[in-house]
Amino acid sequence: MNKGLPEIILASESPRRKEILSRLGFRFNSITPSFKEIHDCLPPSLVPVINACGKAESVADMHPSSIVIGADTIIEFEEEILGKPGTIPDAKKMLLRLSSRKHSVVTGVCMMRIKDRGRCVFCDSTEVVFKKLTESAVDDYLSKVNPLDKAGSYALQEHGDIIIEEVDGSVDNVIGFPSEKFLKAISLWV
């Protein structure tokens, strides 16, 4: 699928992002970015875009001829960012807080190629509504999924049917990479 494209580098070690890019048919290398993510002091809607650009820039300087892709996903609920829980009790509390409520999953993406000063930055937002959750439903979910490496304490692709009522928008965006918008953006580089 990389016909007509320079080398692609994903500035991420996220297995979910790697899986989506592979499923889309792209060949790429992945490099862990040296950028320290920000989470505070900004409106939640800006955080994933700034983090995505920082990740891409930290890798692009060393690979000026490649298209470098940085991405960052947050969960925004009641104008705050829900990060990864520190403990299982924190995860349980977070999931119960989301019970019967809607939140946004927002992913910022930055694609850049230093050689030709090319840069494309975009954001995608998906609304997710949780089911009315009981403590036993949350315990059941947590017995099947490790929530400690997941923003908001959940992953749609891992037993999401237990907790999720409805998804309005890109499912891939909820998983961590907005494939539909990415395909439109990458087509501009061919």
N, C-alpha and C positions, 0 to 999 in steps of 0.2 A: 504493500500500500504506500510505501515511501517513494514511489516513482515520481521523479521530478523534484523531490525534496532533499535538502542537505541532511546530514546526520541529525537525528533527534536525540536530545538528552532530557530525561525527566529528572528534575531537581528534587528528588524525593525517594525515600525507601519504602513508601506506603505500599503494602501488598495489594490493597484495593485499587489504587491508581494504576499500578502495573498491570493488574488483571484487566481493567477496563481498556487501557491502551492496547494491550495484546489482543483482546477480543475484537477491537476495532480494526485489527490487521496491521498495526504499526510495528516496525522494528525500531528499537530504541535501546539506549543504555541508560542506566540510572546512577546518579551520583548524589550522595547525601550533601545537602547544602550546609554552608557554615554560618547561616543566618540565624540569629536568635529571635524567635517569634515574639511579637508584642501582643498583649491582650488587654491592656488597661489604657486609660486616659484618652480614648478615642471613641466616637460613636461606633457601635457594633458593626454597622454596615461597611465601615472603612477598613476594619481590621483584616479581613481575609484578602482584600486587594493589596494592602501594604505588605502583608506577609508573603503573598504570592510573588510580588515584585522583588522583595528582598531575597527570597530563595532563588529566583531565576538569576538575579544579578550576581549573587555570590558564586554561581557556577559558570555563568556566561563569560566572565572575564578570562577564564582559563580555556574556553572553547569558543573563540570568536566566530568561527565558520559554521557552527552548529545552531540549530533552533533549540533553545533551552526553554523548557516548560516548568514553571513554578505554580503550585496550587496550594490553597489553604481553605479548609472548611470549618465553619463555626455553626453552632446552634444558638439562635437568638430567641429568647423567651422573655417577655415583659421588659424589653429594652435592656436586657443584660445577656452576656455571653455565658452559656453553660459549657464549662470545660469538661475535662476528664475527671471522674471522681477519684478521691484519694483512697477510699476504702469501700468495701462492700456495703456497709451501712450508709455511706454517703450516696452510693449508687441507688440504693433502695429509696432513700429520701428523695433523690432527684426524679426517679421514675414516678413515684407517687405524686410529686408536685406537677408532673406533666399529665397526669390522669385526666381524661375528658377534656383536654385543652389542646389548642393549636399552637404550634411554634414554627419558626422558619429555619431551614437549613440553607446556609449561604456559602457558596464557594467562589472565591476569587481565583482567576487564572491570569498568568502573565506569560506570554510567549515572546522571546526576543532572540535576535541574531545580531551580535555586535558588529560583524563585518559590514553589513549594509544598513546599520542603524535601524533595523526593523524591530517594531514592538507592537504587540497587540495585547490589550488588557481588557478583560470583561469579567462580569459577575453573573451568577445565576442563583435564583432563590426558589426553593420548593417549600410549600406548606405541608406540614405533617400534623395529623390529628390523632391523638392517642385514644384508645378505648378507655372506658371507665375501668380503672384497675383496682383490684383488691390486693391486700397484702399477700395473699396466697398466689395470685397470678404473677405478681412481681417476684416472689420467691421462686416460682416455677421458672420464670424467664432467667433469673440470675443463676439458677442451677444448670442452665444450658449454655450460658454465654459469659465470657469474661468481660465485664463492663469497664475494667480499669484502664483499658487503652482506647476507650471510645468516648468522644465528646457526647455529652448528654446521657451517658451510661448505656447506650443502645446501638445496635447495628440493624438496619432494615433487613439486610441479607441473612442475618442469623436469627432465625425464629421470630422475625418481626411480626408475624401473624398473631403472636400471643398478645402483643401490646399495641399494635398500630391499627387504627380504624380506617384511615384514608390518607392518600398521598396525592397532592395536587401539584403536578409539575414533574420534573425529571427525576426518575428513580435513581439513575446513575449519579445525579447530583447529591442525593441523600447518602449514597455509598461513598462519595468523595471526589467525583470528577464529572462535570457536566458534559457528557459525550456529544449531545446534539449541538450545543453551541461551539464546542471545540471543533467538530467537523466543519462547520461553517467557517470558523476563523482560520483553520489550517489550510483550507482550500484557497485562501488569498495568497499563500506562499508558493503555490504551484506555478 
